[in-house]
Structure formats: C-alpha cells, structure tokens
Amino acid sequence: MPVRWLSTATLLAALGCNGPFGLLPGGRLDGDTRPTPERWDLASDTGTMQLETAPEEPYSVNVNYTLVKGALYVNAGDTETQWAKNIAANPEVRVRVRGTLYSARANRVTDPDEVERFALAWTSLNGFWARDPRKLDEVWIYHVVPR
C-alpha cells in the first residue's frame, strides 16, 4: 500500500508541474524569458525542447527540434497532432530550451525547397529511424521564428 500511494503521489505531483511530463501534454510553461534569437546557437543541432501552443488555454508538449543553419524547426511528421492543430488556429507559441523561455511564432513549412533543406538535415541528424518528409504525402513541419 505505501508503494502504491507513493507512486500515485509522484504521478499527481508531476502532472501538477508546469509543462509536459514525458509523453503527456502539460499546460503553461514557466522559466526565465529571453528575447527569441533570429539565429539559434544550441549545443546540438537536434534535441528535445518544450513547445507551448494555444496561448488562451496553454497546451505544451515535448518535441524534437532540428537546427538547419541556425534556423529552428519542429516536425510532427505526417500526423496532424493536437499541437499542430493548435498552431493552425494561432501560430503564436512559446518554446522552452534548456530552461529558458522564448516567445515565438511557428510558421508551417510548405515551400518545397525549404522542406528539402529540412529533410536533408532531419534524416542526417536523426539516423536510420527518421522518416524522410520528402516521401510523405503531407507533412507538418514548422519554422520557429521571433514574433
């Protein structure tokens, strides 16, 4: 009984924290806010960050990012996820990278040349498991830019 209570308490505490927990979505993100860079300089060209959509009713998720020559991208692949639907309704987002928050705008990538540049980086950085966006019928790729 004590172990079960502890597990339940831990789960409830985690869900009460701001932001997502693993694969579970969260709410409003918090942290130190800084101006959003025009060109991103992160420790790695790929990694995980938190993405907050729907400012009126914040919805946040953990997502993989990809840098392409300093430009920040997030990719939902060929699945119109809830966060992609939220961006379609309102492209204003906030991202949290290494504990720092940035207010941004997520622009869906539809230009074939930009999809090509992203796909080359995505597949080279993410190895054998990365699904090539150029081979999908429809993709939800977003370029994250300052507001």
C-alpha positions as CSV (number, residue, x, y, z in Angstrom):
1,M,0.0,0.0,0.0
2,P,2.7,2.6,0.8
3,V,4.5,2.0,-2.5
4,R,1.2,2.4,-4.5
5,W,0.4,5.6,-2.5
6,L,3.9,6.9,-3.3
7,S,3.6,6.1,-7.0
8,T,0.2,7.9,-7.2
9,A,1.5,10.9,-5.3
10,T,4.6,11.1,-7.5
11,L,2.4,11.0,-10.7
12,L,0.0,13.6,-9.4
13,A,2.9,15.9,-8.4
14,A,4.5,15.5,-11.8
15,L,1.2,16.2,-13.6
16,G,0.7,19.3,-11.4
17,C,4.0,20.8,-12.6
18,N,4.1,23.2,-15.5
19,G,4.7,21.8,-18.9
20,P,4.6,18.3,-20.3
21,F,5.6,15.1,-18.4
22,G,7.2,12.6,-20.8
23,L,4.6,11.9,-23.5
24,L,1.8,13.5,-21.5
25,P,0.9,17.1,-22.5
26,G,1.0,19.9,-20.0
27,G,-0.1,23.5,-19.6
28,R,1.6,26.8,-19.4
29,L,5.4,26.8,-19.4
30,D,7.4,28.9,-17.0
31,G,11.1,29.8,-16.7
32,D,13.5,32.7,-17.4
33,T,12.2,34.5,-20.5
34,R,14.7,35.9,-23.1
35,P,14.4,37.5,-26.5
36,T,14.0,35.0,-29.3
37,P,17.1,34.8,-31.4
38,E,17.0,35.3,-35.2
39,R,19.7,32.6,-35.4
40,W,19.7,29.8,-32.8
41,D,23.0,28.6,-31.4
42,L,22.3,25.4,-29.3
43,A,24.7,22.8,-28.0
44,S,23.4,20.3,-30.6
45,D,21.7,20.5,-34.0
46,T,19.0,18.2,-32.7
47,G,17.4,17.6,-29.3
48,T,14.3,17.9,-27.2
49,M,12.5,21.1,-26.1
50,Q,9.1,22.0,-24.8
51,L,6.6,23.7,-27.2
52,E,3.6,25.6,-25.8
53,T,0.7,26.3,-28.1
54,A,-2.8,27.8,-27.7
55,P,-1.9,30.8,-25.5
56,E,-5.6,31.2,-24.5
57,E,-5.6,27.7,-23.0
58,P,-1.9,26.7,-22.9
59,Y,-1.1,23.2,-24.2
60,S,2.6,22.1,-24.0
61,V,4.4,19.1,-25.3
62,N,8.0,17.7,-25.5
63,V,9.1,17.8,-29.1
64,N,12.3,17.1,-31.0
65,Y,13.9,20.2,-32.6
66,T,16.2,20.3,-35.6
67,L,18.6,23.2,-36.4
68,V,19.2,24.0,-40.1
69,K,22.0,26.6,-40.4
70,G,20.7,28.3,-37.2
71,A,17.0,28.1,-38.1
72,L,14.9,26.2,-35.5
73,Y,12.4,23.6,-36.8
74,V,9.9,21.2,-35.1
75,N,8.3,18.3,-37.0
76,A,5.1,16.4,-36.5
77,G,5.8,14.2,-39.5
78,D,2.7,13.1,-41.4
79,T,0.5,13.3,-38.3
80,E,-1.6,16.4,-37.6
81,T,-1.1,16.3,-33.9
82,Q,-3.0,18.4,-31.4
83,W,-0.2,20.9,-31.2
84,A,-0.2,21.2,-35.0
85,K,-3.9,21.9,-34.9
86,N,-3.4,24.5,-32.2
87,I,-0.7,26.2,-34.3
88,A,-3.1,26.3,-37.3
89,A,-5.6,28.2,-35.1
90,N,-3.0,30.5,-33.6
91,P,0.7,30.4,-34.6
92,E,1.9,32.2,-31.5
93,V,3.9,29.7,-29.4
94,R,6.4,29.7,-26.6
95,V,9.4,27.3,-26.5
96,R,11.5,26.3,-23.6
97,V,15.0,25.2,-24.4
98,R,17.4,24.3,-21.5
99,G,15.1,26.0,-19.0
100,T,14.8,29.3,-20.9
101,L,11.5,30.5,-22.5
102,Y,11.2,32.3,-25.8
103,S,8.1,33.8,-27.3
104,A,7.9,32.9,-31.0
105,R,5.8,32.2,-34.0
106,A,5.6,28.8,-35.7
107,N,5.2,29.0,-39.4
108,R,4.2,25.9,-41.3
109,V,6.7,25.0,-44.0
110,T,5.2,24.4,-47.4
111,D,7.9,25.6,-49.7
112,P,9.4,22.6,-51.4
113,D,13.0,24.0,-51.2
114,E,12.7,24.6,-47.5
115,V,11.2,21.1,-47.0
116,E,14.2,19.7,-48.9
117,R,16.7,21.6,-46.7
118,F,14.9,20.5,-43.6
119,A,14.6,16.9,-44.8
120,L,18.4,16.7,-45.5
121,A,19.2,17.9,-42.0
122,W,16.5,15.8,-40.3
123,T,17.5,12.5,-41.9
124,S,21.2,13.0,-41.4
125,L,20.9,14.1,-37.8
126,N,18.3,11.5,-36.7
127,G,19.7,8.4,-38.2
128,F,18.0,5.3,-39.6
129,W,14.7,5.8,-37.7
130,A,13.9,9.3,-39.2
131,R,11.1,9.2,-41.7
132,D,12.0,11.3,-44.7
133,P,9.5,14.2,-45.0
134,R,10.0,14.2,-48.8
135,K,8.5,10.7,-49.0
136,L,5.3,11.6,-47.1
137,D,2.1,12.8,-48.7
138,E,1.6,15.6,-46.3
139,V,3.9,16.9,-43.5
140,W,3.6,19.3,-40.6
141,I,7.0,21.0,-40.3
142,Y,7.3,24.3,-38.5
143,H,9.9,27.0,-38.6
144,V,10.1,28.7,-35.2
145,V,10.8,32.5,-35.6
146,P,10.7,35.6,-33.4
147,R,7.3,37.2,-33.0
